[in-house]
């Protein structure tokens, strides 16, 4: 555990570079290597089944939803532990509802948080700035004490930072306080699934003991 703590900042820096250039995600994973990816995955508090299902939900959402919105909207789909977060911009309420119905129809989705805004599609510069803010928030989590950065998924839309993950109430409040202190953050929205401190202790004990995984 101490060895991981000593190395987590440089490793997370490699991983976080994908926040500003998402097209490099595959390259980052190859550069990090299977051993590091396994270590990072171990700190993810979802089951491996949920992680796999979230990837499938994301793929289906990113494939189906653009067919609905076309050039009249820009929708980000994020899935964590089978909960789907919808952010971005759509033309009207009818399109917003249509996107939610399509997301809810994806196999495995258990709940939807629809925070789509009615308005013009965001610019490329705005999205680039959001990616930069996401990277800065993740880096701030790495520096913060008592936070497991890889346990929290961060999405930024027009300066609003959304946070998803399985965290304790204490961790959730701390993460929100840290995010609010990052430049460029306009608002923080918590979309957490809360666990107890005892649940966290059991997860930590399991991750520290390979025989219990």
C-alpha positions in Angstrom: 0.0 0.0 0.0 2.9 2.4 0.8 4.5 1.6 -2.5 1.3 2.4 -4.3 1.0 5.7 -2.4 4.5 6.7 -3.4 3.9 6.0 -7.1 0.3 7.0 -7.5 0.9 10.6 -8.5 3.1 9.9 -11.5 0.9 7.0 -12.5 -2.3 9.1 -12.2 -0.6 11.9 -14.2 -0.2 9.5 -17.1 -3.8 8.4 -16.8 -5.1 11.9 -16.5 -3.5 13.1 -19.7 -6.4 11.4 -21.4 -8.8 14.0 -19.9 -7.6 16.7 -22.4 -7.1 14.4 -25.4 -9.7 11.6 -25.2 -8.5 10.1 -28.4 -5.3 9.1 -26.7 -7.2 6.9 -24.2 -6.2 3.6 -25.8 -2.5 4.8 -26.0 -2.5 5.7 -22.4 -3.8 2.2 -21.4 -1.1 0.6 -23.5 1.6 2.8 -22.0 0.6 2.2 -18.5 0.7 -1.5 -18.9 -1.4 -4.4 -17.6 0.1 -4.4 -14.1 -0.7 -0.7 -13.5 -4.2 -1.0 -15.1 -4.9 -3.9 -12.7 -3.8 -1.8 -9.7 -6.0 1.0 -10.8 -9.0 -1.3 -11.4 -8.5 -2.8 -7.9 -9.3 0.7 -6.4 -12.5 0.9 -8.4 -15.3 0.1 -6.0 -17.6 -1.4 -8.6 -17.6 -5.1 -9.2 -15.8 -6.2 -12.4 -19.2 -7.2 -13.7 -20.5 -3.7 -13.2 -17.4 -2.2 -14.8 -17.9 -4.4 -17.8 -21.6 -3.6 -18.0 -20.9 0.2 -17.7 -18.6 0.0 -20.7 -21.3 -1.8 -22.7 -23.9 0.9 -21.6 -21.6 3.7 -22.6 -20.9 2.1 -26.0 -24.6 1.6 -26.7 -25.5 5.1 -25.5 -22.8 6.8 -27.6 -24.0 4.8 -30.6 -27.8 5.3 -30.3 -28.3 8.7 -28.9 -26.5 10.7 -31.7 -29.1 9.2 -34.0 -31.8 11.0 -32.0 -30.2 14.4 -31.6 -28.2 14.8 -34.8 -26.7 18.2 -35.2 -29.4 19.7 -32.9 -27.8 18.5 -29.7 -24.6 17.4 -27.9 -25.1 14.7 -25.3 -22.5 13.2 -23.0 -23.3 9.7 -21.7 -21.7 8.5 -18.4 -22.4 5.2 -16.7 -21.3 4.3 -13.2 -22.5 1.2 -11.5 -25.4 1.0 -14.0 -26.5 4.6 -13.2 -26.5 6.8 -16.3 -25.8 10.5 -16.2 -26.9 12.6 -19.2 -25.2 16.0 -19.7 -25.0 18.4 -22.6 -27.4 20.4 -24.7 -30.5 19.6 -26.7 -33.0 21.5 -28.8 -36.1 21.2 -26.7 -37.9 19.3 -24.0 -39.2 16.7 -26.5 -35.6 15.8 -27.5 -34.5 15.8 -23.8 -37.3 13.3 -23.0 -36.5 11.2 -26.2 -32.8 10.9 -25.1 -33.8 9.8 -21.6 -36.2 7.1 -23.0 -33.4 5.8 -25.3 -30.9 5.7 -22.5 -33.4 3.9 -20.2 -34.1 1.3 -22.8 -30.4 0.2 -22.8 -30.0 -3.2 -21.2 -28.5 -3.0 -17.7 -29.4 0.6 -17.0 -30.9 0.8 -13.5 -31.5 4.6 -13.2 -31.1 7.9 -15.1 -29.9 11.3 -14.0 -31.0 13.6 -16.8 -29.3 17.0 -16.5 -29.5 18.0 -20.2 -30.0 21.7 -20.8 -32.2 23.3 -23.4 -30.1 25.5 -25.6 -27.5 25.8 -28.4 -24.8 23.2 -28.8 -21.6 24.0 -26.9 -18.5 25.1 -28.8 -15.4 23.1 -29.3 -13.5 25.6 -27.1 -16.0 25.2 -24.3 -15.6 21.4 -24.4 -11.9 21.7 -24.5 -12.0 23.9 -21.4 -14.3 21.4 -19.7 -11.8 18.6 -20.4 -9.0 20.8 -18.8 -11.2 21.4 -15.7 -11.8 17.7 -15.4 -8.1 17.0 -15.5 -7.4 19.6 -12.8 -10.1 18.3 -10.5 -8.8 14.7 -10.8 -5.2 16.0 -10.1 -6.6 17.8 -7.0 -8.1 14.5 -5.8 -4.8 12.8 -6.2 -3.2 15.5 -4.0 -5.9 15.4 -1.4 -5.6 13.3 1.7 -8.3 10.7 2.5 -9.5 10.5 -1.1 -9.2 7.5 -3.4 -9.0 9.4 -6.7 -9.8 6.4 -8.9 -13.0 5.8 -7.0 -14.5 9.0 -8.3 -15.6 9.6 -11.9 -15.5 13.3 -12.9 -17.5 14.8 -15.8 -17.5 18.6 -16.6 -20.1 20.3 -18.7 -20.0 24.1 -19.2 -18.0 24.5 -15.9 -20.3 22.3 -13.9 -18.5 19.4 -12.4 -20.4 16.2 -11.9 -19.0 13.5 -9.6 -20.0 9.8 -9.6 -18.8 6.9 -7.5 -19.3 4.7 -4.5 -18.2 6.8 -1.6 -18.9 7.5 2.1 -20.7 10.7 3.1 -17.4 12.0 4.4 -15.6 11.3 1.2 -18.4 12.8 -0.9 -18.3 16.1 1.1 -14.5 16.2 0.9 -14.5 15.6 -2.8 -17.0 18.4 -3.3 -14.9 20.8 -1.2 -11.8 20.0 -3.2 -13.5 20.4 -6.5 -15.0 23.8 -5.6 -11.5 25.0 -4.9 -10.3 24.3 -8.5 -10.2 27.2 -10.9 -12.7 27.1 -13.7 -15.3 25.2 -11.6 -18.6 27.0 -11.7 -20.8 24.5 -9.9 -20.4 21.0 -8.3 -23.1 18.3 -8.6 -22.8 15.1 -6.5 -24.3 12.0 -8.2 -22.8 9.6 -5.7 -23.9 6.2 -4.4 -23.2 6.3 -0.7 -21.7 3.5 1.3 -21.0 3.2 5.0 -17.6 3.6 6.7 -17.8 -0.1 7.5 -18.3 -0.9 3.9 -15.2 1.1 3.0 -13.1 -0.6 5.6 -14.1 -4.0 4.2 -13.3 -2.9 0.7 -9.9 -1.6 1.8 -9.1 -4.8 3.6 -10.0 -6.9 0.6 -7.9 -4.8 -1.8 -4.9 -5.0 0.6 -5.2 -8.8 0.9 -4.8 -10.5 -2.5 -6.3 -13.8 -1.0 -9.6 -12.0 -0.4 -10.1 -10.7 -4.0 
